[in-house]
Amino acid sequence: MGNFANWLAEIEFDPDNLEKANVAVSIDIASLSLGSVTEQAISKDFLNAAGYPQAEFSSNKFTKINSDKYKAEGTLKLIGQTKPLTLPFDLKIENGRAFMTSMTKIERLDFGIGQKGFSTDGMLGFSVQIKVKLEAELN
């Protein structure tokens, strides 16, 4: 499991006014930590941090599923490829703080990740699970 240490998110979200909600997230690809394969993962053959230093997710379409479950429909830009991405998430608001968790998957070959030498899912699976955990202070 890997983690990105550096990212920036601009979030406007009011559960009672989803029409005005929006999010823009920028992730520093070179900040990835993936153990002994970190350098390979950020190399030209995979995430290409030198050529495409940022991944970006943005959305301005939010839907409430039930009391604390939502989804954001937007786009993920990764390695110069922009694809639609739906991000389901749980949100709890307590004591002036928001706690958000999410899990979704992308298909690495949709973004051209690891096509050289890893075009099958033998050593490197096709699906990549993305987990998000965010705590924010409300304004």
HUDA-V855441 format. One record per pair of residues at least 6 apart in sequence whose ideal C-beta (glycine too) atoms are under 8 Angstrom apart, sorted by the first residue. I is the first residue (numbers start at 0). GAP is how many residues later the second one is. Records with the same first field share a line. If there is no record, write none. Layout:
I->GAP, GAP
//
This chain:
1->30, 31, 32, 33, 36, 39
2->29, 30
3->23, 24, 25, 27, 28, 29
4->23, 26, 28
5->21, 22, 25
6->18, 19, 20, 21, 24
7->17, 18
8->14, 15, 16, 17, 125
9->13, 14, 15
10->11, 12, 125
11->8, 9, 10, 11
12->8, 9, 10, 49, 78, 85
13->6, 7
14->49, 55, 76, 78
17->44, 45, 46, 52
20->39, 41
21->36, 37, 38
22->34, 35, 36, 37, 49, 51
23->32, 33, 34
24->31, 32, 33
25->28, 29, 30
26->27, 28, 29, 30
27->25, 26
28->13, 18, 19, 20, 23, 24, 25, 26
29->12, 19, 23
31->6, 9, 10, 15, 17
33->7
39->6
40->6
41->6, 7
42->6
43->6, 7
44->69, 71, 72
45->67, 68
46->31, 32, 66
47->31
50->28, 29
51->26, 27, 28
53->23
54->21, 22, 23
55->20, 21
56->17, 18, 19, 20, 28, 30
57->16, 17
58->13, 14, 15, 16, 28
59->14
60->11, 12, 13
61->8, 9, 10, 11
62->7, 8, 10
63->6
64->6, 23
67->22, 23, 24
68->19, 20, 21, 22
69->18, 19, 20, 21
70->15, 16, 17, 18
71->14, 15, 17
72->11, 12, 13, 14
73->10, 11, 12, 13
74->7, 8, 9, 10
75->6, 7, 8, 9, 30
77->28, 33, 35
78->32, 33, 34
80->29, 30, 31
82->23, 27, 28
84->19, 21
85->18
86->15, 17, 45
87->14, 15, 16
88->11, 12, 13, 43
89->10, 11, 12
90->7, 8, 9
91->6, 7
92->6, 45
95->41, 42
96->38, 39, 40, 41
97->36, 37, 38, 39, 40
98->35, 36
99->32, 33, 34, 35, 36
100->30, 31, 32, 33
101->28, 29, 30
102->26, 27, 28, 29
103->25, 26
104->22, 23, 24, 25
105->21, 22, 24
106->19, 20, 21
107->6, 16, 17, 18, 19, 20
108->6, 10, 17
112->15
113->10
117->6
//
